[in-house]
Amino acid sequence: MALSSYRMHRIYLAATMGYGLGSDDPEELAYYKKLRKEMDDMKKDAVKKGIPLTWDNPGEKD
């Protein structure tokens, strides 16, 4: 049986806030572990925001 949206939301909140799940249901545990793994992977990836600044301008001459 698929997880209901209420259960998925409850698991999502537990995973994002760092709480334990407190359930032995294999479907819930699998979803919780999947969310935690995705969050850990996101923390490892560098986030690039905005416009990169380059201080050296090769086209400009003194």
PyMOL Python script that loads the backbone (N, CA, C, O; Angstrom):
from pymol import cmd

cmd.read_pdbstr("""\
ATOM      1  N   MET A   1       0.839  -1.176   0.000  1.00  0.00           N
ATOM      2  CA  MET A   1       0.000   0.000   0.000  1.00  0.00           C
ATOM      3  C   MET A   1       0.893   1.250   0.000  1.00  0.00           C
ATOM      4  O   MET A   1       1.892   1.298   0.717  1.00  0.00           O
ATOM      5  N   ALA A   2       0.542   2.232  -0.782  1.00  0.00           N
ATOM      6  CA  ALA A   2       1.316   3.466  -0.879  1.00  0.00           C
ATOM      7  C   ALA A   2       1.089   4.335   0.348  1.00  0.00           C
ATOM      8  O   ALA A   2       0.055   4.248   1.011  1.00  0.00           O
ATOM      9  N   LEU A   3       2.062   5.163   0.633  1.00  0.00           N
ATOM     10  CA  LEU A   3       1.947   6.073   1.770  1.00  0.00           C
ATOM     11  C   LEU A   3       0.965   7.191   1.453  1.00  0.00           C
ATOM     12  O   LEU A   3       0.931   7.697   0.331  1.00  0.00           O
ATOM     13  N   SER A   4       0.178   7.569   2.428  1.00  0.00           N
ATOM     14  CA  SER A   4      -0.744   8.684   2.236  1.00  0.00           C
ATOM     15  C   SER A   4       0.046   9.988   2.293  1.00  0.00           C
ATOM     16  O   SER A   4       1.170  10.019   2.793  1.00  0.00           O
ATOM     17  N   SER A   5      -0.539  11.045   1.786  1.00  0.00           N
ATOM     18  CA  SER A   5       0.155  12.337   1.785  1.00  0.00           C
ATOM     19  C   SER A   5       0.402  12.815   3.215  1.00  0.00           C
ATOM     20  O   SER A   5       1.414  13.463   3.481  1.00  0.00           O
ATOM     21  N   TYR A   6      -0.503  12.504   4.128  1.00  0.00           N
ATOM     22  CA  TYR A   6      -0.313  12.881   5.527  1.00  0.00           C
ATOM     23  C   TYR A   6       0.914  12.178   6.117  1.00  0.00           C
ATOM     24  O   TYR A   6       1.726  12.805   6.798  1.00  0.00           O
ATOM     25  N   ARG A   7       1.044  10.886   5.853  1.00  0.00           N
ATOM     26  CA  ARG A   7       2.186  10.139   6.380  1.00  0.00           C
ATOM     27  C   ARG A   7       3.483  10.603   5.739  1.00  0.00           C
ATOM     28  O   ARG A   7       4.507  10.708   6.414  1.00  0.00           O
ATOM     29  N   MET A   8       3.446  10.884   4.436  1.00  0.00           N
ATOM     30  CA  MET A   8       4.646  11.380   3.752  1.00  0.00           C
ATOM     31  C   MET A   8       5.082  12.720   4.331  1.00  0.00           C
ATOM     32  O   MET A   8       6.275  12.958   4.526  1.00  0.00           O
ATOM     33  N   HIS A   9       4.116  13.598   4.606  1.00  0.00           N
ATOM     34  CA  HIS A   9       4.434  14.896   5.174  1.00  0.00           C
ATOM     35  C   HIS A   9       5.005  14.751   6.585  1.00  0.00           C
ATOM     36  O   HIS A   9       5.951  15.451   6.947  1.00  0.00           O
ATOM     37  N   ARG A  10       4.443  13.860   7.366  1.00  0.00           N
ATOM     38  CA  ARG A  10       4.923  13.623   8.724  1.00  0.00           C
ATOM     39  C   ARG A  10       6.365  13.097   8.693  1.00  0.00           C
ATOM     40  O   ARG A  10       7.194  13.519   9.499  1.00  0.00           O
ATOM     41  N   ILE A  11       6.659  12.195   7.782  1.00  0.00           N
ATOM     42  CA  ILE A  11       8.004  11.648   7.640  1.00  0.00           C
ATOM     43  C   ILE A  11       8.955  12.731   7.151  1.00  0.00           C
ATOM     44  O   ILE A  11      10.091  12.814   7.617  1.00  0.00           O
ATOM     45  N   TYR A  12       8.500  13.562   6.213  1.00  0.00           N
ATOM     46  CA  TYR A  12       9.327  14.654   5.699  1.00  0.00           C
ATOM     47  C   TYR A  12       9.715  15.614   6.818  1.00  0.00           C
ATOM     48  O   TYR A  12      10.869  16.032   6.910  1.00  0.00           O
ATOM     49  N   LEU A  13       8.761  15.958   7.658  1.00  0.00           N
ATOM     50  CA  LEU A  13       9.066  16.861   8.771  1.00  0.00           C
ATOM     51  C   LEU A  13      10.080  16.242   9.721  1.00  0.00           C
ATOM     52  O   LEU A  13      11.008  16.920  10.163  1.00  0.00           O
ATOM     53  N   ALA A  14       9.915  14.978  10.036  1.00  0.00           N
ATOM     54  CA  ALA A  14      10.860  14.302  10.920  1.00  0.00           C
ATOM     55  C   ALA A  14      12.254  14.275  10.301  1.00  0.00           C
ATOM     56  O   ALA A  14      13.243  14.501  10.999  1.00  0.00           O
ATOM     57  N   ALA A  15      12.345  14.003   9.014  1.00  0.00           N
ATOM     58  CA  ALA A  15      13.642  13.922   8.346  1.00  0.00           C
ATOM     59  C   ALA A  15      14.326  15.285   8.272  1.00  0.00           C
ATOM     60  O   ALA A  15      15.528  15.384   8.520  1.00  0.00           O
ATOM     61  N   THR A  16      13.582  16.330   7.936  1.00  0.00           N
ATOM     62  CA  THR A  16      14.201  17.649   7.784  1.00  0.00           C
ATOM     63  C   THR A  16      14.581  18.271   9.122  1.00  0.00           C
ATOM     64  O   THR A  16      15.521  19.063   9.188  1.00  0.00           O
ATOM     65  N   MET A  17      13.875  17.931  10.171  1.00  0.00           N
ATOM     66  CA  MET A  17      14.182  18.507  11.475  1.00  0.00           C
ATOM     67  C   MET A  17      15.163  17.648  12.266  1.00  0.00           C
ATOM     68  O   MET A  17      15.552  18.015  13.375  1.00  0.00           O
ATOM     69  N   GLY A  18      15.565  16.512  11.710  1.00  0.00           N
ATOM     70  CA  GLY A  18      16.560  15.675  12.351  1.00  0.00           C
ATOM     71  C   GLY A  18      16.009  14.782  13.443  1.00  0.00           C
ATOM     72  O   GLY A  18      16.765  14.289  14.279  1.00  0.00           O
ATOM     73  N   TYR A  19      14.728  14.572  13.449  1.00  0.00           N
ATOM     74  CA  TYR A  19      14.105  13.706  14.449  1.00  0.00           C
ATOM     75  C   TYR A  19      14.146  12.262  13.979  1.00  0.00           C
ATOM     76  O   TYR A  19      14.272  11.990  12.785  1.00  0.00           O
ATOM     77  N   GLY A  20      14.041  11.348  14.916  1.00  0.00           N
ATOM     78  CA  GLY A  20      13.898   9.942  14.574  1.00  0.00           C
ATOM     79  C   GLY A  20      12.482   9.683  14.099  1.00  0.00           C
ATOM     80  O   GLY A  20      11.570  10.461  14.378  1.00  0.00           O
ATOM     81  N   LEU A  21      12.309   8.601  13.389  1.00  0.00           N
ATOM     82  CA  LEU A  21      10.997   8.316  12.813  1.00  0.00           C
ATOM     83  C   LEU A  21      10.049   7.709  13.831  1.00  0.00           C
ATOM     84  O   LEU A  21       8.883   8.100  13.891  1.00  0.00           O
ATOM     85  N   GLY A  22      10.515   6.771  14.626  1.00  0.00           N
ATOM     86  CA  GLY A  22       9.654   6.161  15.630  1.00  0.00           C
ATOM     87  C   GLY A  22       8.630   5.210  15.053  1.00  0.00           C
ATOM     88  O   GLY A  22       7.551   5.038  15.621  1.00  0.00           O
ATOM     89  N   SER A  23       8.951   4.591  13.932  1.00  0.00           N
ATOM     90  CA  SER A  23       8.032   3.662  13.291  1.00  0.00           C
ATOM     91  C   SER A  23       8.811   2.458  12.793  1.00  0.00           C
ATOM     92  O   SER A  23       9.984   2.573  12.435  1.00  0.00           O
ATOM     93  N   ASP A  24       8.164   1.316  12.771  1.00  0.00           N
ATOM     94  CA  ASP A  24       8.793   0.108  12.253  1.00  0.00           C
ATOM     95  C   ASP A  24       8.241  -0.290  10.895  1.00  0.00           C
ATOM     96  O   ASP A  24       8.599  -1.341  10.364  1.00  0.00           O
ATOM     97  N   ASP A  25       7.377   0.535  10.332  1.00  0.00           N
ATOM     98  CA  ASP A  25       6.784   0.238   9.028  1.00  0.00           C
ATOM     99  C   ASP A  25       7.875   0.320   7.953  1.00  0.00           C
ATOM    100  O   ASP A  25       8.525   1.358   7.831  1.00  0.00           O
ATOM    101  N   PRO A  26       8.092  -0.744   7.172  1.00  0.00           N
ATOM    102  CA  PRO A  26       9.163  -0.735   6.173  1.00  0.00           C
ATOM    103  C   PRO A  26       9.000   0.345   5.102  1.00  0.00           C
ATOM    104  O   PRO A  26       9.997   0.895   4.633  1.00  0.00           O
ATOM    105  N   GLU A  27       7.771   0.657   4.708  1.00  0.00           N
ATOM    106  CA  GLU A  27       7.554   1.711   3.710  1.00  0.00           C
ATOM    107  C   GLU A  27       7.972   3.071   4.265  1.00  0.00           C
ATOM    108  O   GLU A  27       8.625   3.856   3.577  1.00  0.00           O
ATOM    109  N   GLU A  28       7.593   3.343   5.508  1.00  0.00           N
ATOM    110  CA  GLU A  28       7.947   4.608   6.125  1.00  0.00           C
ATOM    111  C   GLU A  28       9.449   4.712   6.322  1.00  0.00           C
ATOM    112  O   GLU A  28      10.033   5.768   6.080  1.00  0.00           O
ATOM    113  N   LEU A  29      10.082   3.630   6.759  1.00  0.00           N
ATOM    114  CA  LEU A  29      11.532   3.644   6.946  1.00  0.00           C
ATOM    115  C   LEU A  29      12.267   3.874   5.632  1.00  0.00           C
ATOM    116  O   LEU A  29      13.248   4.617   5.592  1.00  0.00           O
ATOM    117  N   ALA A  30      11.805   3.250   4.567  1.00  0.00           N
ATOM    118  CA  ALA A  30      12.446   3.425   3.260  1.00  0.00           C
ATOM    119  C   ALA A  30      12.327   4.878   2.789  1.00  0.00           C
ATOM    120  O   ALA A  30      13.291   5.447   2.276  1.00  0.00           O
ATOM    121  N   TYR A  31      11.150   5.472   2.962  1.00  0.00           N
ATOM    122  CA  TYR A  31      10.942   6.860   2.550  1.00  0.00           C
ATOM    123  C   TYR A  31      11.798   7.808   3.397  1.00  0.00           C
ATOM    124  O   TYR A  31      12.378   8.760   2.873  1.00  0.00           O
ATOM    125  N   TYR A  32      11.874   7.547   4.695  1.00  0.00           N
ATOM    126  CA  TYR A  32      12.682   8.363   5.613  1.00  0.00           C
ATOM    127  C   TYR A  32      14.159   8.289   5.218  1.00  0.00           C
ATOM    128  O   TYR A  32      14.832   9.317   5.139  1.00  0.00           O
ATOM    129  N   LYS A  33      14.661   7.088   4.972  1.00  0.00           N
ATOM    130  CA  LYS A  33      16.066   6.918   4.594  1.00  0.00           C
ATOM    131  C   LYS A  33      16.356   7.591   3.257  1.00  0.00           C
ATOM    132  O   LYS A  33      17.423   8.176   3.071  1.00  0.00           O
ATOM    133  N   LYS A  34      15.405   7.508   2.323  1.00  0.00           N
ATOM    134  CA  LYS A  34      15.570   8.161   1.021  1.00  0.00           C
ATOM    135  C   LYS A  34      15.687   9.676   1.186  1.00  0.00           C
ATOM    136  O   LYS A  34      16.547  10.307   0.572  1.00  0.00           O
ATOM    137  N   LEU A  35      14.823  10.255   2.014  1.00  0.00           N
ATOM    138  CA  LEU A  35      14.876  11.697   2.247  1.00  0.00           C
ATOM    139  C   LEU A  35      16.184  12.103   2.920  1.00  0.00           C
ATOM    140  O   LEU A  35      16.808  13.087   2.522  1.00  0.00           O
ATOM    141  N   ARG A  36      16.599  11.355   3.930  1.00  0.00           N
ATOM    142  CA  ARG A  36      17.844  11.674   4.635  1.00  0.00           C
ATOM    143  C   ARG A  36      19.043  11.588   3.694  1.00  0.00           C
ATOM    144  O   ARG A  36      19.947  12.421   3.767  1.00  0.00           O
ATOM    145  N   LYS A  37      19.059  10.582   2.809  1.00  0.00           N
ATOM    146  CA  LYS A  37      20.156  10.446   1.862  1.00  0.00           C
ATOM    147  C   LYS A  37      20.192  11.619   0.889  1.00  0.00           C
ATOM    148  O   LYS A  37      21.263  12.151   0.596  1.00  0.00           O
ATOM    149  N   GLU A  38      19.030  12.022   0.388  1.00  0.00           N
ATOM    150  CA  GLU A  38      18.967  13.163  -0.526  1.00  0.00           C
ATOM    151  C   GLU A  38      19.446  14.438   0.163  1.00  0.00           C
ATOM    152  O   GLU A  38      20.149  15.246  -0.445  1.00  0.00           O
ATOM    153  N   MET A  39      19.071  14.622   1.423  1.00  0.00           N
ATOM    154  CA  MET A  39      19.499  15.819   2.145  1.00  0.00           C
ATOM    155  C   MET A  39      21.006  15.792   2.390  1.00  0.00           C
ATOM    156  O   MET A  39      21.662  16.827   2.280  1.00  0.00           O
ATOM    157  N   ASP A  40      21.559  14.641   2.715  1.00  0.00           N
ATOM    158  CA  ASP A  40      23.004  14.538   2.910  1.00  0.00           C
ATOM    159  C   ASP A  40      23.755  14.793   1.609  1.00  0.00           C
ATOM    160  O   ASP A  40      24.815  15.419   1.619  1.00  0.00           O
ATOM    161  N   ASP A  41      23.214  14.314   0.488  1.00  0.00           N
ATOM    162  CA  ASP A  41      23.829  14.561  -0.808  1.00  0.00           C
ATOM    163  C   ASP A  41      23.798  16.041  -1.159  1.00  0.00           C
ATOM    164  O   ASP A  41      24.754  16.562  -1.732  1.00  0.00           O
ATOM    165  N   MET A  42      22.712  16.722  -0.821  1.00  0.00           N
ATOM    166  CA  MET A  42      22.607  18.156  -1.107  1.00  0.00           C
ATOM    167  C   MET A  42      23.617  18.952  -0.291  1.00  0.00           C
ATOM    168  O   MET A  42      24.134  19.962  -0.770  1.00  0.00           O
ATOM    169  N   LYS A  43      23.903  18.521   0.918  1.00  0.00           N
ATOM    170  CA  LYS A  43      24.876  19.218   1.754  1.00  0.00           C
ATOM    171  C   LYS A  43      26.282  19.095   1.189  1.00  0.00           C
ATOM    172  O   LYS A  43      27.106  19.991   1.373  1.00  0.00           O
ATOM    173  N   LYS A  44      26.566  17.984   0.497  1.00  0.00           N
ATOM    174  CA  LYS A  44      27.896  17.754  -0.060  1.00  0.00           C
ATOM    175  C   LYS A  44      28.139  18.576  -1.316  1.00  0.00           C
ATOM    176  O   LYS A  44      29.273  18.973  -1.581  1.00  0.00           O
ATOM    177  N   ASP A  45      27.102  18.835  -2.090  1.00  0.00           N
ATOM    178  CA  ASP A  45      27.241  19.569  -3.346  1.00  0.00           C
ATOM    179  C   ASP A  45      27.431  21.059  -3.064  1.00  0.00           C
ATOM    180  O   ASP A  45      26.766  21.638  -2.205  1.00  0.00           O
ATOM    181  N   ALA A  46      28.354  21.659  -3.809  1.00  0.00           N
ATOM    182  CA  ALA A  46      28.563  23.096  -3.686  1.00  0.00           C
ATOM    183  C   ALA A  46      27.428  23.838  -4.389  1.00  0.00           C
ATOM    184  O   ALA A  46      27.002  23.460  -5.480  1.00  0.00           O
ATOM    185  N   VAL A  47      26.955  24.881  -3.755  1.00  0.00           N
ATOM    186  CA  VAL A  47      25.873  25.672  -4.329  1.00  0.00           C
ATOM    187  C   VAL A  47      26.482  26.905  -4.976  1.00  0.00           C
ATOM    188  O   VAL A  47      27.214  27.662  -4.338  1.00  0.00           O
ATOM    189  N   LYS A  48      26.173  27.093  -6.240  1.00  0.00           N
ATOM    190  CA  LYS A  48      26.681  28.250  -6.966  1.00  0.00           C
ATOM    191  C   LYS A  48      25.538  29.234  -7.132  1.00  0.00           C
ATOM    192  O   LYS A  48      24.519  28.923  -7.749  1.00  0.00           O
ATOM    193  N   LYS A  49      25.714  30.408  -6.581  1.00  0.00           N
ATOM    194  CA  LYS A  49      24.671  31.422  -6.651  1.00  0.00           C
ATOM    195  C   LYS A  49      25.241  32.693  -7.271  1.00  0.00           C
ATOM    196  O   LYS A  49      26.426  32.994  -7.127  1.00  0.00           O
ATOM    197  N   GLY A  50      24.402  33.410  -7.944  1.00  0.00           N
ATOM    198  CA  GLY A  50      24.755  34.727  -8.441  1.00  0.00           C
ATOM    199  C   GLY A  50      25.712  34.696  -9.615  1.00  0.00           C
ATOM    200  O   GLY A  50      25.878  33.676 -10.284  1.00  0.00           O
ATOM    201  N   ILE A  51      26.328  35.825  -9.846  1.00  0.00           N
ATOM    202  CA  ILE A  51      27.247  36.017 -10.958  1.00  0.00           C
ATOM    203  C   ILE A  51      28.670  35.854 -10.437  1.00  0.00           C
ATOM    204  O   ILE A  51      29.038  36.492  -9.450  1.00  0.00           O
ATOM    205  N   PRO A  52      29.478  35.013 -11.078  1.00  0.00           N
ATOM    206  CA  PRO A  52      30.858  34.851 -10.615  1.00  0.00           C
ATOM    207  C   PRO A  52      31.643  36.145 -10.821  1.00  0.00           C
ATOM    208  O   PRO A  52      31.557  36.772 -11.876  1.00  0.00           O
ATOM    209  N   LEU A  53      32.392  36.528  -9.825  1.00  0.00           N
ATOM    210  CA  LEU A  53      33.204  37.730  -9.907  1.00  0.00           C
ATOM    211  C   LEU A  53      34.598  37.379 -10.396  1.00  0.00           C
ATOM    212  O   LEU A  53      35.247  36.475  -9.870  1.00  0.00           O
ATOM    213  N   THR A  54      35.044  38.100 -11.400  1.00  0.00           N
ATOM    214  CA  THR A  54      36.412  37.926 -11.881  1.00  0.00           C
ATOM    215  C   THR A  54      37.101  39.269 -11.756  1.00  0.00           C
ATOM    216  O   THR A  54      36.642  40.271 -12.304  1.00  0.00           O
ATOM    217  N   TRP A  55      38.191  39.280 -11.040  1.00  0.00           N
ATOM    218  CA  TRP A  55      38.904  40.527 -10.807  1.00  0.00           C
ATOM    219  C   TRP A  55      39.865  40.831 -11.948  1.00  0.00           C
ATOM    220  O   TRP A  55      40.221  41.990 -12.159  1.00  0.00           O
ATOM    221  N   ASP A  56      40.282  39.828 -12.673  1.00  0.00           N
ATOM    222  CA  ASP A  56      41.190  40.035 -13.795  1.00  0.00           C
ATOM    223  C   ASP A  56      40.368  40.235 -15.057  1.00  0.00           C
ATOM    224  O   ASP A  56      39.579  39.371 -15.438  1.00  0.00           O
ATOM    225  N   ASN A  57      40.556  41.380 -15.702  1.00  0.00           N
ATOM    226  CA  ASN A  57      39.843  41.666 -16.932  1.00  0.00           C
ATOM    227  C   ASN A  57      40.886  41.730 -18.049  1.00  0.00           C
ATOM    228  O   ASN A  57      41.576  42.741 -18.181  1.00  0.00           O
ATOM    229  N   PRO A  58      41.017  40.674 -18.855  1.00  0.00           N
ATOM    230  CA  PRO A  58      42.062  40.646 -19.881  1.00  0.00           C
ATOM    231  C   PRO A  58      41.864  41.691 -20.978  1.00  0.00           C
ATOM    232  O   PRO A  58      42.839  42.063 -21.632  1.00  0.00           O
ATOM    233  N   GLY A  59      40.668  42.168 -21.201  1.00  0.00           N
ATOM    234  CA  GLY A  59      40.424  43.132 -22.267  1.00  0.00           C
ATOM    235  C   GLY A  59      40.791  44.563 -21.871  1.00  0.00           C
ATOM    236  O   GLY A  59      40.899  45.440 -22.727  1.00  0.00           O
ATOM    237  N   GLU A  60      40.978  44.788 -20.597  1.00  0.00           N
ATOM    238  CA  GLU A  60      41.277  46.141 -20.109  1.00  0.00           C
ATOM    239  C   GLU A  60      42.775  46.342 -19.976  1.00  0.00           C
ATOM    240  O   GLU A  60      43.470  45.502 -19.404  1.00  0.00           O
ATOM    241  N   LYS A  61      43.280  47.462 -20.505  1.00  0.00           N
ATOM    242  CA  LYS A  61      44.727  47.764 -20.429  1.00  0.00           C
ATOM    243  C   LYS A  61      44.943  49.059 -19.674  1.00  0.00           C
ATOM    244  O   LYS A  61      44.109  49.963 -19.704  1.00  0.00           O
ATOM    245  N   ASP A  62      46.081  49.132 -18.996  1.00  0.00           N
ATOM    246  CA  ASP A  62      46.404  50.356 -18.223  1.00  0.00           C
ATOM    247  C   ASP A  62      46.957  51.431 -19.101  1.00  0.00           C
ATOM    248  O   ASP A  62      47.279  52.517 -18.619  1.00  0.00           O
TER     249      ASP A  62
END
""", "prot")
cmd.dss("prot")
cmd.show_as("cartoon", "prot")
cmd.util.cbc("prot")
cmd.orient("prot")
